[in-house]
């Protein structure tokens, strides 16, 4: 099994390109179920989750051709409506097929996605909303069996809690429903916004994009005609590399990035002492004269993203003073703490709050990735650790980071992938 071997202590320098956003690409792939013609999707990230989702769509009947980061896909001939466990178990985002399949065919069976390393993310909000739209839901032998014989009907959906995949599922379901749907307390993440913008450009009437309330007029099961789609830049990948520049106190430049999506991350780094040069599609982080502690509380967009919590924890081990990090969204997203402690980090946990002592001397060790973002935190810590760190179970990294070791090598890091 592959692992990353990282020798710490190298300053970084140079520039890299940011890939397309995995979390935007996945709902866009699910969205192809709603179209009657071929779609061209560009800037698709070359990561494992994308390949898994394409396999799922192919299993349903989609035809596609993938060259580098450009995808041609035609889902007009889908005949199957069962998303099987052997594919869905690999990736929770497979649940995104539920809304579009049900909206198009009036029936589908989607395997329950099961548990998740960072905590429970139940789909009850998805199911409750679909029931409000007229669906009959049954859970049987590990599958969600959804039926809407006369099609889904527009209604008012109020999410008790903000849910990104729940919002995306119901947005896609509403696009083909009969009548108008109002969705209240909808997620405002850039990835959700892009999905809405794509649907609107392809003929669906959607008002309120970017707000917490959407109004969608459905097409009454009339399939959509597509236009070319370019996946937005990955704000979490960009944030991770900004943290790489910060933790090594180096000057690096990120190209093909949207700084508007990174406001909370940039503001937090500025608070810690870093400065930036920002243009329309590039960001340069500059070394700080003094790196200082901060306090972080994760929350929904546009607040500080939970997907950047682990990376900032690694960074906080190197700054002056003590930082406090509160994880408000997931109950089990501190599993990287024990691995950082193996490297010498001084971190104390009290339920969902981590207290991180700065100016720690980290030492290389064998560490184990537990989830996607925890993996990147270990890589960041390894960049400044004494000696060599081996990061194992990097299949987690491969789910969401395109060529991470290659991009870090380009910036001057001493990192390589090793097959054991």
Steps between C-alpha positions, in 0.01 A plus 500: 500500500638842404616751757655847490858549617561860604825654623427818690675833530480622139384850414244512221505727199331524162149468363246228427159469337193413707280219367125496456292453813414140579202611707365702208571233239314220681154666503559615142560138401180397677325785322573339160215257579262792435623567145386361166819573312877475531682729742856629490651558842847655525742559790394168653743401776692176450421344836368163611153622602431625147594166346279319751202721421553454126500124555168533682348702214636250247336221699170686470541530121694822437762511225806714543844583367759648735818662367723667758265749671233510229192278512240426235205324659158395377248379757197517270494122457498408869278198551597379847377668814688300762820645652662187637676462832834382358552846346309721745690361800822658365370856508222676691443746215335217305181595683486796259347268241186465713336833415559504124415130449174535688411825324563351156364148533259515793678203659848414619693287745814650650714317751539668836848655507585360843730655762771757460836541667437862601159436653141422422346684208147359486286544189174540689477864388521388135227240550268728696521764225426247225200374695375858520525505119273198476743209508441179689819390676578153628824375652547135415806275516737796511339689211293815476207403277331817377181519294313793346269342242358831379826689535623727776290805585620845594457599864671692779800323653655629820827339603527475878877504457715627215606207283711532188422166334140523621466841335654370177276193492181702544611770254544232233171334595317833483643573154281227346206520742149620421443859608717719723714402797619733773807380689572680827826482699682376192881471499685795346831331419656597162452141385124525560494837325669356191246217480218756508667718240548205266135399532387857440719533190341180370143623532389448860350809662685554829485812716703576812827336394765561766244574772347270759169480314450366148193506278509238224242449227516139383472373143241227572749222416610664174872427467744789465731605218856556609765761442871463557596500869831602658547379856590776746844495671538289811497740794605228747798396290596867472461548874717196566786638288464841666555314827805332347643842424408621847635209703837523320479883508565508126387704204295298251247588231181314413354544152152416366339580833197705610599707802136594569438138607793520745415814695469329840828311452690807380368714785607238754851481349523881504403490867791261554747744341508415129450740212381439145516625145164422340397535137195381310613137475816470712603529865851546638561440869804680642710409806397645835739695718327340797260203491244532778224286649133515410161362600283310252140380502384302197162581350311500174606719206587785496644420843820307566479161322520175692704364209783741598498428872764224497742699282477803730557277801832393351585865433411601856774272637758736349373845599558704815251448778211259553215457252150366566311311229131416539349244262127574480393290202631145547531310824800287407727723299799513732643158413812664359587630847655173621715479187619860539579420863719212378705765323531709817200731481365628834122479452238456771147387420180575688206360305475713185768752601873463436759716673822516297826623651719677249874497428512121523801313370359228279695186415453261213305182570287236336146633505170377365239700312146457629303713252556731205573828678680335793739358241593844375557624855759228553673596176513864613646403836758284324618799295641661816587190705856397573602193303274279290127444532318215329130567447310172453152426364529778244208360302310752711706778341448361152124538545521878494847633410628484145875423486569644845857375513572634150371845585697512825812380317454788257501737800824348629381249760697179549212258453451181302249220464637160597347160428543260790 
